């Protein structure tokens, strides 16, 4: 039947997805629905243009933490104490005191000193301090403090970078926090274009193989574009109201395309099956919306709930991924349950048009290889499950030696400007190490007694293991002893009753050693009546780690309880939701172990082009929520089919075989496409984006090809008739409020 028969299609009974009004609208006004979708896409596209330009880099910090309050106090009282932009001047083959290098350094120093919104903290060509000269004498530093909010600072650094070039072979390279942020922002935009260039053609090719016809393959791709553009528009609107991370766009594109394929594949596959059993489009579409439509809603709810739990964290980086994730799920569901049905009505039997040569479209009635595998697993649950469980545990073993930190400039490729400057600072300028901590006090007068207290405090700080030197208004100290009076230079450490101390260390700031040192500095007793704030990158790591650790139990509890509740509504069992939770955790342990092996231990670094480092304390939380939601997504696909067959009166073993046979075909195909979408993030030059892509992609593969087809049937085979057990009060609750794929409670 073609869409010319739409006017005579009888109105079906009310469905579970949006009610009969939505179905009648789709059946009788499909062109209007599609036109509305096109209009939405156009409007969203207008909003989405330039959306990335309004998003931010960063978002790790915790508001009102000690490190943030200390940094703000330093910026207020001692703006020249905390440079956020480093300018490295050198000449290949030359020395820092060569006439042309010296002339360039002096010229740059004058121009920076006159630049608006910039404070000159120090320059080798202004006050030739040894700390500002490379140990090999081949480079010098200019340290700057750029003022303003995040956007203003980023723009000022970009303007300085573009306008202050020099000639004669002298190189001027920017580094420090602000340049690293600008480099990450630029890299994220370039990576997004590269990723989509790779992912979209590969996705289209896989869709052609999965659907078997050109027309059917085009439907999920259109929904993917609909979801991505819609989500970018949502992020643009949110950026006007709150801080949104630029890296949330990577999730929006990968997840949007992946879920569009997931849900469209499920809907179109079920529609094809129903179309072969039912006389017309209306009846087939109504049945599909009652079954696949309900499954999509449940599946989307599990993904959205998992991602929305990121909102419990204080860092806007994590909250941004919640915004992007929930937005992309909502827009994708709208496309899959409204736009896809309208397209199917318009296409009619043309959904099977232009089949691939030699491609046979499966009917979906026969038990395929997944069903045969499920039959073997049900017969031998222990012997088939144990090898899979052992493999997953071995894969997760590296998690036992995980080390956490925060992302620094080493997440960028080696050719990035800020990365090159940072590497040279580590090698040639140890005295200006970013590992330095700052101790600041708002009230510390300059009386003799106060100076004695300050000297005693600085001396005790200098005696801590790992501290190279402590500079203060009372002098410089090392290894628990004074090494030099500060003299006139000490005035830069004291102003208007406030004072600060510089604690120099060789420890990498975002490392366990740096964090331990920050804790040790905070633990040193402060003279009576004094209050200090310890800030710096190592202190930031301590505060971020503590904040994340405080919220992780709440986030995990919310994810677990909400997922258990949703799966109970779907199945009426408390055993199956608990099984799903255990299997998801097993998948996640194996995935994170593999990520430690790759990104921390350094395997595959040559292939992927990253620098091994500690695991960011933030991004594993993000990947956990993404992969947990997607695992529950596939769990819903499987359990919905099994429960439907079981509720129809089929024996347990047969229900599992039929349910796995039907759902695994969809899951395996959808997982392949979703993996392409996530693994496309490996084209990124930012290592934590690679971490997110490889982690999510691997988790999807493990879940779709090992956990769902093997461990789920094995678990049900072991629990037998207890699979659908629930206490009597919960059974009554499910009879009243529970749902199933078939639409019957």
C-alpha positions in Angstrom: 0.0 0.0 0.0 1.4 3.4 -0.9 0.7 6.7 0.7 -2.1 7.4 -1.8 -4.3 5.2 0.4 -3.7 7.3 3.5 -7.0 9.0 3.1 -9.0 5.8 3.5 -6.9 4.3 6.3 -9.2 3.4 9.2 -8.6 4.9 12.5 -7.0 2.4 14.8 -7.6 1.9 18.5 -5.8 4.1 21.0 -2.1 3.3 21.3 0.3 3.6 24.2 2.5 6.2 22.5 0.9 9.5 22.6 -2.7 8.2 22.3 -4.9 7.9 19.2 -4.7 11.6 18.4 -1.0 11.4 17.7 -1.5 8.2 15.6 -4.3 9.8 13.6 -2.2 12.9 13.0 0.7 10.8 11.7 -1.6 8.6 9.5 -3.7 11.4 8.0 -1.2 14.3 8.0 2.2 12.8 7.5 3.4 15.6 5.2 2.5 18.1 7.9 4.5 16.2 10.5 7.5 15.9 8.2 7.2 19.6 7.3 7.1 20.5 11.0 10.2 18.5 11.5 12.0 20.2 8.6 10.9 23.6 10.0 12.2 22.6 13.5 15.5 21.5 11.9 15.9 24.8 10.0 15.1 26.9 13.1 17.4 24.8 15.2 20.1 25.0 12.5 20.0 28.8 12.7 20.4 28.7 16.5 23.1 26.0 16.2 25.2 28.1 13.8 28.2 29.3 15.9 26.9 27.5 19.0 30.4 26.1 19.6 31.8 29.6 19.7 29.7 30.4 22.8 30.7 27.3 24.8 33.5 27.2 27.3 36.7 25.3 27.9 37.3 24.2 31.5 34.6 23.6 34.1 36.6 21.4 36.5 36.6 23.8 39.4 34.3 23.6 42.4 32.7 26.9 43.5 33.6 28.2 46.9 36.3 25.5 47.4 39.5 26.6 49.3 41.6 26.6 46.1 39.1 28.9 44.3 38.7 31.3 47.2 42.5 31.5 47.5 42.9 32.1 43.8 40.3 34.9 43.9 42.0 36.5 46.9 45.4 36.4 45.1 43.9 38.0 42.0 42.3 40.7 44.2 45.3 41.5 46.4 48.3 40.4 44.3 47.3 40.3 40.6 51.0 40.0 39.6 51.5 36.8 41.8 49.6 34.4 39.6 50.5 34.6 35.9 48.1 32.8 33.6 49.9 33.4 30.4 53.5 32.5 29.7 55.4 33.8 26.6 58.5 31.9 25.6 61.0 33.8 23.4 63.9 32.0 21.7 65.8 31.6 18.5 66.7 28.2 17.1 70.5 27.9 17.4 70.8 31.3 19.3 70.9 32.4 22.9 68.7 34.6 25.0 71.2 37.4 25.2 71.9 37.6 21.4 71.2 41.1 20.1 68.2 40.2 18.0 66.6 38.0 20.7 67.2 40.7 23.3 65.7 43.4 21.1 62.6 41.3 20.4 62.2 40.5 24.1 62.5 44.1 25.1 60.0 45.2 22.4 57.5 42.5 23.5 57.9 43.5 27.1 57.0 47.1 26.3 54.0 46.2 24.2 52.7 43.8 26.8 53.1 46.4 29.5 50.9 48.8 27.5 48.3 46.2 26.5 44.8 46.8 27.9 43.7 44.2 30.4 47.2 42.7 30.9 49.5 43.0 33.8 53.2 42.4 33.3 54.3 40.0 36.1 57.9 39.6 35.0 60.2 39.6 32.0 63.7 38.4 31.6 64.4 41.6 29.5 63.0 43.8 32.3 64.5 42.3 35.4 66.8 39.5 34.3 66.1 37.1 37.1 67.6 33.6 36.8 64.2 32.0 37.1 63.2 33.6 33.8 66.2 32.3 31.8 66.4 28.7 30.5 69.0 26.6 32.1 70.8 26.2 28.8 70.6 29.9 28.1 68.6 29.5 24.9 65.2 31.0 25.9 63.7 33.6 28.1 60.2 34.1 29.6 57.7 36.9 29.9 55.0 36.2 32.5 51.6 38.0 32.2 48.4 38.2 34.1 45.4 38.6 31.7 42.3 40.1 33.4 38.6 39.5 32.8 36.1 36.7 32.8 36.7 33.5 30.8 35.5 34.8 27.5 37.3 38.1 27.8 40.6 36.4 28.8 40.3 34.0 25.9 39.7 36.8 23.4 42.5 39.0 24.7 45.0 36.1 24.5 43.9 35.4 21.0 44.3 39.0 20.0 47.8 39.2 21.6 48.8 36.0 19.9 47.7 37.3 16.5 49.2 40.8 16.8 52.6 40.3 18.5 54.6 38.5 15.9 58.3 39.2 15.5 60.7 38.7 12.6 64.3 37.8 12.1 64.0 34.1 13.1 63.0 34.9 16.7 60.2 32.6 17.9 57.4 33.8 20.2 55.3 31.0 21.7 52.4 31.3 24.1 51.8 28.9 27.0 50.1 28.7 30.3 46.5 28.0 31.4 44.8 30.5 29.0 46.7 29.4 25.9 46.1 25.8 26.8 42.4 26.5 27.0 42.4 28.3 23.6 44.3 25.4 22.1 41.8 22.9 23.4 39.0 25.0 22.2 40.5 25.2 18.7 41.3 21.5 18.7 37.8 20.6 19.8 36.3 22.5 16.8 38.7 20.9 14.4 38.1 17.5 15.8 34.3 17.9 15.5 34.6 18.5 11.8 37.1 15.6 11.3 35.0 13.2 13.3 31.8 13.9 11.4 33.7 13.6 8.1 34.7 10.1 9.1 31.7 8.9 11.0 28.8 9.9 8.7 30.0 7.9 5.6 30.9 4.9 7.7 27.5 5.0 9.4 25.7 5.3 6.1 27.6 2.2 4.8 26.7 0.2 7.9 23.1 1.3 7.7 23.0 0.0 4.1 24.3 -3.3 5.2 21.9 -3.5 8.2 18.7 -2.4 6.5 19.4 -3.8 3.1 17.7 -1.0 1.1 18.9 2.5 0.4 15.5 4.1 1.4 15.3 2.4 4.8 19.0 3.2 5.5 18.4 6.9 4.9 15.7 7.2 7.6 17.9 6.8 10.7 20.6 9.1 9.2 17.9 11.8 8.8 16.9 11.3 12.4 20.5 11.6 13.5 20.9 14.9 11.7 17.6 16.0 13.3 18.8 15.0 16.7 22.3 16.6 16.4 21.1 19.9 15.1 18.3 20.1 17.7 20.7 19.4 20.5 23.2 22.0 19.4 20.4 24.5 19.4 19.4 23.5 22.9 23.1 23.9 24.0 23.2 27.4 22.4 20.1 28.5 24.3 21.5 27.0 27.5 24.8 28.9 27.0 22.9 32.1 27.3 21.7 31.1 30.8 24.6 29.1 32.2 28.1 27.9 31.6 28.3 25.0 29.0 31.4 23.1 28.1 32.5 23.0 24.5 33.3 19.3 24.9 29.6 18.5 25.4 29.2 18.9 21.6 31.3 15.8 21.1 28.8 13.8 23.2 25.8 15.4 21.4 27.1 14.4 18.0 28.2 10.8 18.9 25.2 10.0 21.1 22.7 11.7 18.7 23.8 9.7 15.7 24.1 6.5 17.7 20.7 6.7 19.5 19.0 7.8 16.2 20.2 4.6 14.7 19.3 2.5 17.8 15.7 3.8 17.9 15.1 4.1 14.2 16.5 0.6 13.7 14.2 -0.8 16.4 11.2 1.0 15.1 11.7 0.2 11.4 12.6 -3.4 12.1 9.5 -4.0 14.2 7.4 -2.1 11.6 8.7 -4.4 8.9 7.8 -7.4 10.9 4.3 -6.0 11.6 3.8 -5.0 8.0 4.3 -8.6 6.9 1.7 -9.8 9.4 -1.0 -7.1 9.0 -3.1 -6.0 6.1 -2.4 -2.3 6.0 -0.1 0.5 7.1 -2.4 1.8 9.9 -2.6 -1.6 11.7 1.1 -2.2 11.3 2.0 1.3 12.5 -0.4 1.1 15.5 1.1 -2.3 16.6 4.6 -0.9 16.1 4.0 2.2 18.2 2.4 0.0 21.0 5.5 -2.3 21.0 8.6 -0.6 19.7 7.4 2.8 20.6 7.0 1.8 24.2 10.4 0.2 24.3 12.0 3.3 22.9 10.4 5.4 25.6 11.6 3.1 28.3 15.0 2.9 26.8 15.3 6.7 26.4 14.2 7.1 30.0 17.0 4.9 31.3 19.6 6.8 29.3 18.2 10.2 30.2 18.1 9.3 33.9 21.6 8.0 33.9 23.0 11.2 32.3 20.8 13.5 34.4 22.5 12.2 37.5 25.6 14.2 36.4 23.6 17.2 37.6 24.4 16.3 41.2 28.0 17.4 40.6 29.2 21.0 41.1 31.5 21.2 38.0 29.8 22.7 35.0 31.9 20.3 32.8 29.9 17.4 34.1 26.6 19.3 34.2 27.1 20.3 30.6 27.2 16.6 29.6 23.9 16.1 31.4 22.4 19.0 29.5 23.7 17.6 26.2 22.7 14.0 27.0 19.2 14.7 28.1 18.6 17.1 25.2 19.8 14.6 22.6 17.7 11.8 24.1 14.6 13.9 24.1 15.1 15.2 20.5 16.0 11.7 19.3 12.9 10.2 20.9 10.8 12.9 19.2 12.3 12.0 15.9 12.0 8.2 16.4 8.4 8.1 17.6 6.9 10.9 15.6 9.0 11.7 12.5 10.0 8.1 11.7 6.3 6.9 11.7 5.3 9.9 9.4 8.2 9.0 7.0 7.0 5.4 7.0 3.5 6.4 6.1 4.8 8.6 3.3 7.1 5.9 2.0 4.6 3.1 2.2 6.0 0.0 0.5 8.8 2.1 -0.9 10.7 1.5 2.4 12.0 -1.6 0.6 13.0 0.3 -2.5 16.5 0.0 -4.0 17.8 -3.1 -2.2 21.5 -3.9 -2.2 22.4 -6.5 -4.7 22.3 -10.0 -3.2 21.0 -8.6 0.1 18.1 -10.7 1.4 15.8 -8.9 3.9 15.2 -11.2 6.9 11.6 -11.7 8.0 12.5 -11.9 11.6 10.4 -15.0 12.3 13.1 -17.6 12.2 15.4 -18.3 15.1 18.8 -17.0 13.9 22.3 -17.5 15.2 21.6 -15.4 18.3 18.6 -17.5 19.2 20.7 -20.7 18.7 23.4 -19.3 20.9 20.8 -18.5 23.6 19.5 -22.1 23.4 23.0 -23.4 24.1 23.5 -20.9 26.9 20.2 -21.8 28.5 21.2 -25.5 28.4 24.7 -24.9 29.8 24.5 -21.6 31.8 27.5 -22.1 34.0 30.0 -23.4 31.5 29.1 -20.7 28.9 28.9 -17.8 31.4 32.2 -18.5 33.3 34.6 -17.9 30.4 32.9 -14.6 29.6 32.9 -13.5 33.2 36.6 -14.4 33.6 37.5 -12.5 30.4 35.7 -9.4 31.6 37.4 -9.6 35.0 40.9 -10.0 33.4 40.1 -7.0 31.2 39.2 -5.0 34.3 42.3 -6.1 36.3 44.4 -2.9 35.5 41.7 -0.9 37.4 43.5 -2.1 40.6 46.4 0.3 40.0 44.5 3.3 38.7 45.8 6.8 39.6 43.6 9.8 39.4 44.5 13.4 38.5 43.2 16.3 36.3 43.6 17.0 32.7 46.5 19.4 31.9 48.1 20.5 28.6 49.4 17.0 28.0 45.9 16.0 26.8 46.8 18.1 23.7 49.0 16.7 20.8 52.7 17.3 21.0 52.6 19.9 18.2 50.2 22.1 20.1 51.8 25.4 21.0 50.9 25.5 24.7 52.0 21.8 25.0 55.4 22.6 23.6 55.9 25.6 25.9 54.8 23.5 28.9 57.3 20.7 28.0 60.1 23.2 27.7 59.2 24.8 31.0 59.5 21.5 32.7 62.9 20.8 31.2 64.5 24.3 31.3 62.6 26.4 33.9 62.1 24.3 37.0 61.9 27.4 39.2 58.7 28.5 37.4 57.0 25.1 37.7 53.3 25.1 37.6 53.5 22.8 40.5 54.0 25.8 42.8 51.4 26.3 45.6 50.4 29.6 47.0 49.4 30.3 50.6 47.5 33.5 51.0 46.1 35.3 54.1 43.7 38.3 53.9 44.9 39.6 57.3 48.5 39.4 58.3 49.9 42.7 59.4 53.5 43.7 59.1 54.4 44.1 62.8 57.5 42.5 64.2 55.5 39.8 66.0 53.5 39.1 62.7 56.8 38.9 60.8 58.2 36.5 63.3 55.1 34.3 62.9 55.4 34.5 59.2 59.1 33.5 59.2 58.3 30.6 61.5 55.4 29.5 59.3 57.4 29.8 56.1 60.3 27.9 57.6 58.1 25.0 58.7 56.5 24.9 55.2 59.9 24.7 53.6 60.8 21.6 55.7 58.0 19.5 54.1 59.2 16.7 51.9 59.0 17.7 48.2 59.2 21.5 48.9 62.2 23.1 47.1 61.8 26.6 48.5 59.3 29.0 50.1 59.4 32.7 49.3 57.6 35.2 51.5 57.7 38.7 52.8 59.9 37.4 55.7 62.5 35.9 53.4 63.3 32.7 51.5 63.5 29.3 53.1 64.6 25.8 52.1 64.8 22.5 53.9 63.6 24.1 57.1 66.2 26.9 57.2 66.5 30.5 56.0 68.5 30.9 52.8 68.1 34.6 52.0 66.3 37.7 53.4 63.7 38.9 51.0 64.7 42.6 51.3 62.9 45.1 49.0 61.5 42.4 46.8 59.5 41.1 49.7 57.0 43.9 49.2 55.4 42.0 46.4 54.4 39.4 49.0 52.6 41.9 51.2 49.9 44.5 50.5 47.2 46.3 52.5 47.4 43.9 55.4 47.4 40.8 53.2 50.3 38.4 52.5 51.1 35.4 50.5 53.8 32.7 50.3 55.1 30.9 47.2 55.7 27.2 47.8 58.0 25.9 45.0 58.0 22.1 44.3 59.2 19.8 41.6 56.0 17.7 41.9 53.7 17.4 38.9 50.7 19.5 39.9 48.0 17.2 38.7 49.4 14.0 40.3 49.1 12.0 43.5 52.4 13.4 44.7 51.2 16.9 44.1 47.9 16.3 45.8 49.7 14.8 48.8 52.0 17.9 49.1 48.9 20.2 48.9 47.3 18.2 51.8 50.6 18.4 53.7 50.8 22.2 53.3 47.2 22.6 54.5 48.0 20.4 57.5 50.9 22.6 58.7 49.7 24.5 61.8 49.1 28.2 61.2 50.2 30.7 63.9 47.4 31.4 66.4 44.8 33.9 65.2 45.8 33.5 61.5 43.8 32.1 58.6 45.2 31.1 55.3 44.0 29.6 52.0 46.1 27.2 50.0 45.7 27.4 46.3 47.4 26.2 43.1 46.9 23.4 40.7 47.7 20.6 43.3 45.3 22.2 45.7 42.7 22.4 43.0 43.1 18.6 42.4 42.5 17.9 46.1 39.4 20.0 46.1 38.0 18.6 42.8 38.7 15.0 43.9 37.0 15.6 47.3 34.0 17.2 45.7 33.6 14.4 43.2 34.1 11.7 45.8 31.4 13.4 48.0 28.8 13.3 45.2 29.7 9.9 43.6 27.6 7.8 46.1 24.6 10.0 45.5 24.9 9.9 41.8 25.4 6.1 41.7 22.5 5.6 44.1 20.2 7.7 41.9 21.3 5.8 38.8 20.8 2.4 40.4 17.5 3.1 42.1 16.0 4.8 39.0 17.1 2.0 36.7 15.8 -0.7 39.0 12.5 1.1 39.2 12.1 1.5 35.4 13.1 -2.1 34.8 10.6 -3.3 37.4 7.8 -1.4 35.7 8.8 -3.1 32.5 9.2 -6.7 33.8 7.3 -6.9 37.0 10.4 -8.7 38.5 12.9 -7.6 41.0 15.3 -10.3 40.1 15.8 -9.1 36.5 16.6 -5.5 37.4 19.1 -6.7 40.0 20.7 -8.9 37.4 20.9 -6.0 35.0 22.6 -3.9 37.6 25.2 -6.5 38.3 25.9 -7.2 34.7 26.2 -3.5 33.9 28.8 -3.0 36.7 30.7 -6.0 35.4 30.8 -4.4 31.9 31.9 -1.1 33.3 34.7 -2.6 35.4 36.1 -4.4 32.4 35.9 -1.2 30.3 37.6 1.0 32.9 40.3 -1.6 33.4 41.0 -1.5 29.6 41.1 2.3 29.7 43.7 2.3 32.5 45.8 -0.2 30.4 45.5 2.1 27.4 45.6 5.7 28.6 47.5 5.4 32.0 49.9 2.5 31.2 50.5 3.9 27.7 49.6 1.0 25.5 48.4 2.1 22.0 49.9 5.6 22.6 51.8 5.3 19.3 48.6 4.3 17.4 46.4 7.0 19.0 49.0 9.7 19.4 48.4 10.6 23.1 50.7 11.1 26.1 50.1 8.6 29.0 49.0 10.2 32.2 46.9 9.7 35.3 43.2 9.2 34.8 41.2 12.4 35.1 39.0 12.2 38.1 36.2 13.8 36.1 35.9 11.9 32.9 35.5 8.4 34.3 32.4 9.6 36.0 31.1 10.9 32.7 31.9 7.7 30.8 30.3 5.7 33.6 27.0 7.5 33.2 27.1 7.3 29.4 27.9 3.6 29.3 25.6 2.7 32.1 22.7 4.4 30.3 23.5 2.7 27.0 23.8 -0.7 28.7 20.4 -0.2 30.3 19.2 0.8 26.9 20.1 -2.6 25.4 18.8 -4.3 28.6 15.4 -2.8 27.9 15.6 -4.1 24.3 16.2 -7.6 25.4 13.9 -7.8 28.5 11.1 -6.1 26.6 11.1 -8.9 24.0 11.5 -11.7 26.5 8.8 -10.3 28.8 6.5 -9.9 25.8 6.9 -13.5 24.8 6.6 -14.8 28.4 3.4 -12.7 29.0 1.9 -14.2 25.9 2.1 -17.6 27.5 5.4 -18.9 26.0 7.5 -21.2 28.2 10.5 -19.6 29.8 13.2 -21.2 27.7 11.3 -20.5 24.4 10.6 -16.9 25.5 14.3 -16.3 26.1 15.3 -17.8 22.8 12.7 -15.9 20.8 13.4 -12.7 22.8 17.1 -12.9 22.3 16.8 -13.9 18.7 14.6 -10.9 17.8 16.3 -8.3 20.1 19.9 -9.4 19.5 19.6 -8.8 15.8 18.7 -5.2 16.5 21.2 -4.8 19.3 24.1 -6.1 17.4 23.4 -4.0 14.3 22.7 -0.9 16.4 25.8 -1.5 18.5 28.0 -1.7 15.4 26.7 1.7 14.2 26.9 3.2 17.7 30.5 2.0 18.1 31.4 3.7 14.8 29.9 6.9 16.2 31.8 6.7 19.4 35.0 5.4 18.0 34.9 8.3 15.6 36.0 10.3 18.6 39.4 8.6 18.4 40.1 11.0 15.5 40.3 13.7 18.2 43.7 15.1 19.1 42.6 15.6 22.7 43.2 12.5 24.8 40.3 12.7 27.2 37.9 12.9 24.2 39.7 9.7 22.9 39.1 8.2 26.3 35.4 9.0 26.1 35.1 7.6 22.6 37.1 4.4 23.2 35.6 3.7 26.6 32.0 4.1 25.4 32.6 2.2 22.2 34.3 -0.7 24.0 31.5 -0.9 26.6 28.9 -1.0 23.9 30.7 -3.8 22.1 31.2 -5.9 25.3 27.6 -5.3 26.2 26.0 -6.1 22.8 28.2 -9.1 21.8 29.0 -10.8 25.2 26.8 -9.6 28.0 23.3 -9.5 26.4 23.5 -12.7 24.2 25.4 -14.8 26.8 25.2 -13.6 30.3 21.6 -12.5 30.3 20.3 -16.0 29.0 22.7 -17.7 31.4 21.4 -15.7 34.4 17.8 -16.5 33.5 18.7 -20.1 32.9 20.1 -20.3 36.5 17.2 -18.4 38.1 14.5 -20.4 36.2 11.0 -19.8 37.5 12.3 -17.3 40.1 13.2 -14.9 37.2 9.9 -13.1 37.5 9.7 -13.2 41.2 8.6 -10.1 43.2 6.9 -9.7 46.6 3.2 -9.7 46.7 2.8 -5.9 47.3 5.2 -5.2 44.3 3.3 -7.6 42.1 0.1 -5.7 42.9 1.8 -2.5 42.2 3.0 -3.8 38.8 -0.4 -5.1 37.9 -1.8 -1.6 38.4 1.0 0.6 37.0 3.4 -1.7 35.2 3.9 -1.7 31.4 5.1 -4.1 28.8 6.2 -3.9 25.2 3.0 -5.4 24.0 1.1 -2.6 25.7 -0.7 -4.9 28.2 0.0 -4.4 32.0 
